[in-house]
Protein backbone atom coordinates (compact mmCIF):
# COMPACT_ATOMS: atom_id res chain seq x y z
CA UNK A 1 0.00 0.00 0.00
CA UNK A 2 1.21 3.49 -0.80
CA UNK A 3 2.23 5.81 2.02
CA UNK A 4 -0.74 7.07 3.97
CA UNK A 5 -1.33 9.99 6.31
CA UNK A 6 -2.02 9.20 9.96
CA UNK A 7 -3.84 11.71 12.15
CA UNK A 8 -4.97 11.39 15.76
CA UNK A 9 -8.20 13.12 16.78
CA UNK A 10 -8.41 13.76 20.53
CA UNK A 11 -11.74 14.07 22.32
CA UNK A 12 -12.50 14.54 26.05
CA UNK A 13 -13.21 11.52 28.25
CA UNK A 14 -15.32 11.22 31.37
CA UNK A 15 -16.18 8.23 33.51
CA UNK A 16 -17.81 6.89 36.65
CA UNK A 17 -16.33 4.75 39.41
CA UNK A 18 -18.31 2.46 41.72
CA UNK A 19 -17.32 -0.01 44.45
CA UNK A 20 -18.85 -1.93 47.35
CA UNK A 21 -17.50 0.69 49.73
CA UNK A 22 -19.32 3.43 47.82
CA UNK A 23 -22.50 1.38 47.95
CA UNK A 24 -22.13 1.08 51.73
CA UNK A 25 -21.48 4.82 52.10
CA UNK A 26 -24.48 5.64 49.92
CA UNK A 27 -26.77 3.36 51.90
CA UNK A 28 -25.63 5.00 55.13
CA UNK A 29 -26.04 8.49 53.71
CA UNK A 30 -22.32 9.26 53.68
CA UNK A 31 -22.03 9.44 49.89
CA UNK A 32 -23.57 12.39 48.02
CA UNK A 33 -23.75 10.94 44.49
CA UNK A 34 -26.20 8.36 43.13
CA UNK A 35 -24.35 5.07 43.65
CA UNK A 36 -25.66 3.75 40.36
CA UNK A 37 -24.01 6.64 38.56
CA UNK A 38 -20.86 6.34 40.63
CA UNK A 39 -18.12 8.81 41.42
CA UNK A 40 -17.63 11.13 38.41
CA UNK A 41 -14.18 11.09 36.81
CA UNK A 42 -12.57 13.40 34.26
CA UNK A 43 -9.67 12.80 31.90
CA UNK A 44 -7.06 13.50 34.57
CA UNK A 45 -8.71 11.00 36.93
CA UNK A 46 -8.94 8.39 34.17
CA UNK A 47 -5.24 8.62 33.30
CA UNK A 48 -4.39 6.18 36.10
CA UNK A 49 -6.57 3.56 34.40
CA UNK A 50 -5.11 3.95 30.91
CA UNK A 51 -3.95 0.34 30.53
CA UNK A 52 -7.26 -1.11 31.77
CA UNK A 53 -9.27 1.15 29.44
CA UNK A 54 -7.09 0.31 26.44
CA UNK A 55 -7.50 -3.41 27.13
CA UNK A 56 -11.28 -3.00 27.37
CA UNK A 57 -11.35 -1.06 24.07
CA UNK A 58 -9.28 -3.73 22.30
CA UNK A 59 -11.69 -6.44 23.46
CA UNK A 60 -14.72 -4.37 22.49
CA UNK A 61 -13.26 -3.47 19.09
CA UNK A 62 -12.59 -7.14 18.33
CA UNK A 63 -16.21 -8.26 18.90
CA UNK A 64 -17.67 -9.58 15.67
CA UNK A 65 -14.59 -8.71 13.62
CA UNK A 66 -12.69 -11.28 11.58
CA UNK A 67 -9.45 -12.45 13.16
CA UNK A 68 -9.93 -9.93 15.97
CA UNK A 69 -9.12 -6.95 13.75
CA UNK A 70 -9.77 -3.53 15.37
CA UNK A 71 -13.12 -1.91 14.73
CA UNK A 72 -12.98 0.49 11.78
CA UNK A 73 -15.64 3.19 12.10
CA UNK A 74 -15.37 3.87 8.36
CA UNK A 75 -17.03 0.50 7.69
CA UNK A 76 -20.27 2.14 8.81
CA UNK A 77 -19.81 5.49 7.08
CA UNK A 78 -22.43 6.27 4.44
CA UNK A 79 -21.67 9.92 3.73
CA UNK A 80 -19.68 11.63 0.98
CA UNK A 81 -17.94 9.35 -1.51
CA UNK A 82 -14.85 11.60 -1.40
CA UNK A 83 -14.46 10.97 2.35
CA UNK A 84 -15.05 7.25 1.96
CA UNK A 85 -12.31 7.15 -0.66
CA UNK A 86 -9.84 9.32 1.28
CA UNK A 87 -10.25 7.91 4.82
CA UNK A 88 -9.19 4.25 4.94
CA UNK A 89 -9.55 3.70 8.67
CA UNK A 90 -10.85 5.40 11.81
CA UNK A 91 -9.96 3.33 14.88
CA UNK A 92 -11.05 4.43 18.39
CA UNK A 93 -8.76 4.13 21.41
CA UNK A 94 -7.35 6.41 24.12
CA UNK A 95 -4.18 8.47 24.47
CA UNK A 96 -2.60 10.28 27.40
CA UNK A 97 -1.36 13.83 26.90
CA UNK A 98 -0.01 16.12 29.63
CA UNK A 99 -1.43 13.87 32.35
CA UNK A 100 -4.93 13.77 30.86
CA UNK A 101 -6.50 10.77 29.13
CA UNK A 102 -8.36 11.52 25.90
CA UNK A 103 -10.40 9.53 23.47
CA UNK A 104 -8.18 9.04 20.43
CA UNK A 105 -9.48 8.30 16.94
CA UNK A 106 -6.59 7.31 14.68
CA UNK A 107 -7.35 8.21 11.08
CA UNK A 108 -5.49 6.73 8.12
CA UNK A 109 -5.95 8.78 4.95
CA UNK A 110 -4.75 8.69 1.38
CA UNK A 111 -5.02 12.47 1.08
CA UNK A 112 -5.98 15.49 3.19
CA UNK A 113 -9.65 16.45 3.29
CA UNK A 114 -11.30 19.68 2.23
CA UNK A 115 -12.71 21.82 5.05
CA UNK A 116 -16.29 20.78 4.30
CA UNK A 117 -15.24 17.11 4.28
CA UNK A 118 -13.40 17.49 7.58
CA UNK A 119 -16.53 18.99 9.14
CA UNK A 120 -18.65 16.10 7.87
CA UNK A 121 -16.15 13.54 9.18
CA UNK A 122 -16.04 15.23 12.61
CA UNK A 123 -19.84 15.13 12.76
CA UNK A 124 -19.77 11.44 11.92
CA UNK A 125 -17.18 10.66 14.63
CA UNK A 126 -19.22 12.67 17.14
CA UNK A 127 -22.33 10.72 16.17
CA UNK A 128 -20.50 7.42 16.62
CA UNK A 129 -19.40 8.42 20.11
CA UNK A 130 -22.79 9.75 21.21
CA UNK A 131 -25.12 7.15 19.70
CA UNK A 132 -23.09 4.40 18.03
CA UNK A 133 -19.75 2.93 19.07
CA UNK A 134 -19.50 5.11 22.18
CA UNK A 135 -23.00 4.27 23.40
CA UNK A 136 -22.11 0.59 23.38
CA UNK A 137 -18.69 1.03 24.95
CA UNK A 138 -19.88 3.14 27.86
CA UNK A 139 -21.93 0.15 29.01
CA UNK A 140 -18.80 -2.01 29.30
CA UNK A 141 -17.81 -2.65 32.91
CA UNK A 142 -14.06 -2.15 33.35
CA UNK A 143 -12.59 -3.72 36.47
CA UNK A 144 -10.06 -1.55 38.33
CA UNK A 145 -8.74 -2.15 41.83
CA UNK A 146 -11.61 -2.55 44.27
CA UNK A 147 -14.32 -1.45 41.84
CA UNK A 148 -15.26 -0.80 38.25
CA UNK A 149 -15.42 2.17 35.93
CA UNK A 150 -17.58 3.09 32.95
CA UNK A 151 -16.01 5.37 30.34
CA UNK A 152 -17.82 7.91 28.16
CA UNK A 153 -16.39 9.13 24.84
CA UNK A 154 -19.06 11.78 24.50
CA UNK A 155 -20.69 14.33 26.81
CA UNK A 156 -22.93 17.29 26.15
CA UNK A 157 -20.62 19.83 27.82
CA UNK A 158 -17.17 20.92 26.63
CA UNK A 159 -17.02 18.38 23.81
CA UNK A 160 -14.63 19.21 21.00
CA UNK A 161 -12.32 17.45 18.58
CA UNK A 162 -8.70 18.49 18.40
CA UNK A 163 -5.75 17.17 16.39
CA UNK A 164 -2.89 15.90 18.52
CA UNK A 165 -0.13 17.02 16.13
CA UNK A 166 0.58 20.76 16.69
CA UNK A 167 2.26 20.97 13.26
CA UNK A 168 -0.68 19.42 11.42
CA UNK A 169 -1.87 22.65 9.79
CA UNK A 170 1.57 23.34 8.34
CA UNK A 171 1.95 19.76 7.10
CA UNK A 172 -1.51 19.84 5.54
CA UNK A 173 -0.74 23.06 3.68
CA UNK A 174 2.54 21.66 2.36
CA UNK A 175 0.96 18.37 1.27
CA UNK A 176 -1.95 20.07 -0.47
CA UNK A 177 0.12 22.70 -2.28
CA UNK A 178 -0.93 22.69 -5.96
CA UNK A 179 1.63 22.72 -8.77
CA UNK A 180 2.03 25.62 -11.21
CA UNK A 181 4.49 26.01 -14.08
CA UNK A 182 6.35 29.28 -14.59
CA UNK A 183 8.56 28.45 -17.58
CA UNK A 184 6.85 29.09 -20.89
CA UNK A 185 3.94 30.98 -19.30
CA UNK A 186 3.03 34.66 -19.13
CA UNK A 187 5.76 36.21 -16.99
CA UNK A 188 3.69 39.19 -15.85
CA UNK A 189 3.60 39.04 -12.04
CA UNK A 190 -0.10 39.92 -11.92
CA UNK A 191 -0.89 37.12 -14.36
CA UNK A 192 1.18 34.68 -12.30
CA UNK A 193 -0.51 35.84 -9.09
CA UNK A 194 -3.95 35.41 -10.68
CA UNK A 195 -3.15 31.85 -11.76
CA UNK A 196 -1.81 30.97 -8.31
CA UNK A 197 -4.89 32.48 -6.66
CA UNK A 198 -7.18 30.44 -8.93
CA UNK A 199 -5.33 27.20 -8.10
CA UNK A 200 -5.48 27.82 -4.35
CA UNK A 201 -9.18 28.69 -4.46
CA UNK A 202 -9.92 25.49 -6.40
CA UNK A 203 -7.89 23.55 -3.83
CA UNK A 204 -10.03 24.85 -0.95
CA UNK A 205 -7.26 27.16 0.32
CA UNK A 206 -8.98 30.51 0.12
CA UNK A 207 -7.36 31.77 3.31
CA UNK A 208 -3.89 30.92 1.97
CA UNK A 209 -4.74 32.72 -1.28
CA UNK A 210 -5.63 35.91 0.60
CA UNK A 211 -2.44 35.69 2.64
CA UNK A 212 -0.34 35.16 -0.51
CA UNK A 213 -1.86 38.17 -2.30
CA UNK A 214 -1.31 40.41 0.74
CA UNK A 215 2.34 39.38 0.99
CA UNK A 216 2.97 39.82 -2.74
CA UNK A 217 1.47 43.31 -2.64
CA UNK A 218 4.03 44.23 0.04
CA UNK A 219 6.99 42.64 -1.78
CA UNK A 220 9.92 44.82 -2.86
CA UNK A 221 10.52 43.43 -6.33
CA UNK A 222 9.48 40.97 -9.03
CA UNK A 223 11.73 38.12 -7.88
CA UNK A 224 10.68 38.41 -4.26
CA UNK A 225 7.05 38.25 -5.40
CA UNK A 226 7.76 35.05 -7.36
CA UNK A 227 9.40 33.41 -4.36
CA UNK A 228 6.44 34.33 -2.15
CA UNK A 229 4.02 32.81 -4.66
CA UNK A 230 6.23 29.71 -4.75
CA UNK A 231 5.67 29.19 -1.02
CA UNK A 232 1.95 28.68 -1.66
CA UNK A 233 1.99 26.84 -5.00
CA UNK A 234 4.77 24.53 -6.13
CA UNK A 235 6.75 26.13 -8.97
CA UNK A 236 10.25 25.78 -10.38
CA UNK A 237 11.35 28.17 -7.61
CA UNK A 238 9.83 26.14 -4.76
CA UNK A 239 12.29 24.47 -2.39
CA UNK A 240 10.54 21.09 -2.67
CA UNK A 241 10.63 21.24 -6.48
CA UNK A 242 14.32 22.10 -6.51
CA UNK A 243 15.14 19.24 -4.15
CA UNK A 244 13.17 16.80 -6.29
CA UNK A 245 14.84 17.89 -9.56
CA UNK A 246 18.35 18.47 -8.22
CA UNK A 247 20.82 16.23 -10.10
CA UNK A 248 22.64 13.62 -8.00
CA UNK A 249 25.99 14.62 -6.57
CA UNK A 250 28.91 13.42 -8.67
CA UNK A 251 31.12 11.01 -6.83
CA UNK A 252 34.77 11.69 -6.45
CA UNK A 253 37.36 8.96 -6.93
CA UNK A 254 37.22 8.08 -3.25
CA UNK A 255 33.45 7.44 -3.52
CA UNK A 256 33.57 5.10 -6.50
CA UNK A 257 32.87 1.46 -6.00
C-alpha positions in Angstrom: 0.0 0.0 0.0 1.2 3.5 -0.8 2.2 5.8 2.0 -0.7 7.1 4.0 -1.3 10.0 6.3 -2.0 9.2 10.0 -3.8 11.7 12.2 -5.0 11.4 15.8 -8.2 13.1 16.8 -8.4 13.8 20.5 -11.7 14.1 22.3 -12.5 14.5 26.1 -13.2 11.5 28.3 -15.3 11.2 31.4 -16.2 8.2 33.5 -17.8 6.9 36.6 -16.3 4.8 39.4 -18.3 2.5 41.7 -17.3 0.0 44.5 -18.9 -1.9 47.3 -17.5 0.7 49.7 -19.3 3.4 47.8 -22.5 1.4 48.0 -22.1 1.1 51.7 -21.5 4.8 52.1 -24.5 5.6 49.9 -26.8 3.4 51.9 -25.6 5.0 55.1 -26.0 8.5 53.7 -22.3 9.3 53.7 -22.0 9.4 49.9 -23.6 12.4 48.0 -23.8 10.9 44.5 -26.2 8.4 43.1 -24.3 5.1 43.7 -25.7 3.8 40.4 -24.0 6.6 38.6 -20.9 6.3 40.6 -18.1 8.8 41.4 -17.6 11.1 38.4 -14.2 11.1 36.8 -12.6 13.4 34.3 -9.7 12.8 31.9 -7.1 13.5 34.6 -8.7 11.0 36.9 -8.9 8.4 34.2 -5.2 8.6 33.3 -4.4 6.2 36.1 -6.6 3.6 34.4 -5.1 4.0 30.9 -4.0 0.3 30.5 -7.3 -1.1 31.8 -9.3 1.1 29.4 -7.1 0.3 26.4 -7.5 -3.4 27.1 -11.3 -3.0 27.4 -11.3 -1.1 24.1 -9.3 -3.7 22.3 -11.7 -6.4 23.5 -14.7 -4.4 22.5 -13.3 -3.5 19.1 -12.6 -7.1 18.3 -16.2 -8.3 18.9 -17.7 -9.6 15.7 -14.6 -8.7 13.6 -12.7 -11.3 11.6 -9.4 -12.5 13.2 -9.9 -9.9 16.0 -9.1 -7.0 13.7 -9.8 -3.5 15.4 -13.1 -1.9 14.7 -13.0 0.5 11.8 -15.6 3.2 12.1 -15.4 3.9 8.4 -17.0 0.5 7.7 -20.3 2.1 8.8 -19.8 5.5 7.1 -22.4 6.3 4.4 -21.7 9.9 3.7 -19.7 11.6 1.0 -17.9 9.4 -1.5 -14.8 11.6 -1.4 -14.5 11.0 2.3 -15.1 7.2 2.0 -12.3 7.2 -0.7 -9.8 9.3 1.3 -10.2 7.9 4.8 -9.2 4.3 4.9 -9.5 3.7 8.7 -10.9 5.4 11.8 -10.0 3.3 14.9 -11.1 4.4 18.4 -8.8 4.1 21.4 -7.3 6.4 24.1 -4.2 8.5 24.5 -2.6 10.3 27.4 -1.4 13.8 26.9 0.0 16.1 29.6 -1.4 13.9 32.4 -4.9 13.8 30.9 -6.5 10.8 29.1 -8.4 11.5 25.9 -10.4 9.5 23.5 -8.2 9.0 20.4 -9.5 8.3 16.9 -6.6 7.3 14.7 -7.3 8.2 11.1 -5.5 6.7 8.1 -6.0 8.8 5.0 -4.7 8.7 1.4 -5.0 12.5 1.1 -6.0 15.5 3.2 -9.7 16.4 3.3 -11.3 19.7 2.2 -12.7 21.8 5.1 -16.3 20.8 4.3 -15.2 17.1 4.3 -13.4 17.5 7.6 -16.5 19.0 9.1 -18.6 16.1 7.9 -16.2 13.5 9.2 -16.0 15.2 12.6 -19.8 15.1 12.8 -19.8 11.4 11.9 -17.2 10.7 14.6 -19.2 12.7 17.1 -22.3 10.7 16.2 -20.5 7.4 16.6 -19.4 8.4 20.1 -22.8 9.8 21.2 -25.1 7.1 19.7 -23.1 4.4 18.0 -19.8 2.9 19.1 -19.5 5.1 22.2 -23.0 4.3 23.4 -22.1 0.6 23.4 -18.7 1.0 24.9 -19.9 3.1 27.9 -21.9 0.1 29.0 -18.8 -2.0 29.3 -17.8 -2.6 32.9 -14.1 -2.1 33.3 -12.6 -3.7 36.5 -10.1 -1.5 38.3 -8.7 -2.1 41.8 -11.6 -2.6 44.3 -14.3 -1.4 41.8 -15.3 -0.8 38.3 -15.4 2.2 35.9 -17.6 3.1 32.9 -16.0 5.4 30.3 -17.8 7.9 28.2 -16.4 9.1 24.8 -19.1 11.8 24.5 -20.7 14.3 26.8 -22.9 17.3 26.1 -20.6 19.8 27.8 -17.2 20.9 26.6 -17.0 18.4 23.8 -14.6 19.2 21.0 -12.3 17.5 18.6 -8.7 18.5 18.4 -5.8 17.2 16.4 -2.9 15.9 18.5 -0.1 17.0 16.1 0.6 20.8 16.7 2.3 21.0 13.3 -0.7 19.4 11.4 -1.9 22.6 9.8 1.6 23.3 8.3 1.9 19.8 7.1 -1.5 19.8 5.5 -0.7 23.1 3.7 2.5 21.7 2.4 1.0 18.4 1.3 -1.9 20.1 -0.5 0.1 22.7 -2.3 -0.9 22.7 -6.0 1.6 22.7 -8.8 2.0 25.6 -11.2 4.5 26.0 -14.1 6.3 29.3 -14.6 8.6 28.5 -17.6 6.9 29.1 -20.9 3.9 31.0 -19.3 3.0 34.7 -19.1 5.8 36.2 -17.0 3.7 39.2 -15.8 3.6 39.0 -12.0 -0.1 39.9 -11.9 -0.9 37.1 -14.4 1.2 34.7 -12.3 -0.5 35.8 -9.1 -3.9 35.4 -10.7 -3.1 31.8 -11.8 -1.8 31.0 -8.3 -4.9 32.5 -6.7 -7.2 30.4 -8.9 -5.3 27.2 -8.1 -5.5 27.8 -4.4 -9.2 28.7 -4.5 -9.9 25.5 -6.4 -7.9 23.6 -3.8 -10.0 24.9 -1.0 -7.3 27.2 0.3 -9.0 30.5 0.1 -7.4 31.8 3.3 -3.9 30.9 2.0 -4.7 32.7 -1.3 -5.6 35.9 0.6 -2.4 35.7 2.6 -0.3 35.2 -0.5 -1.9 38.2 -2.3 -1.3 40.4 0.7 2.3 39.4 1.0 3.0 39.8 -2.7 1.5 43.3 -2.6 4.0 44.2 0.0 7.0 42.6 -1.8 9.9 44.8 -2.9 10.5 43.4 -6.3 9.5 41.0 -9.0 11.7 38.1 -7.9 10.7 38.4 -4.3 7.1 38.2 -5.4 7.8 35.0 -7.4 9.4 33.4 -4.4 6.4 34.3 -2.2 4.0 32.8 -4.7 6.2 29.7 -4.8 5.7 29.2 -1.0 1.9 28.7 -1.7 2.0 26.8 -5.0 4.8 24.5 -6.1 6.8 26.1 -9.0 10.3 25.8 -10.4 11.3 28.2 -7.6 9.8 26.1 -4.8 12.3 24.5 -2.4 10.5 21.1 -2.7 10.6 21.2 -6.5 14.3 22.1 -6.5 15.1 19.2 -4.1 13.2 16.8 -6.3 14.8 17.9 -9.6 18.4 18.5 -8.2 20.8 16.2 -10.1 22.6 13.6 -8.0 26.0 14.6 -6.6 28.9 13.4 -8.7 31.1 11.0 -6.8 34.8 11.7 -6.4 37.4 9.0 -6.9 37.2 8.1 -3.2 33.4 7.4 -3.5 33.6 5.1 -6.5 32.9 1.5 -6.0 
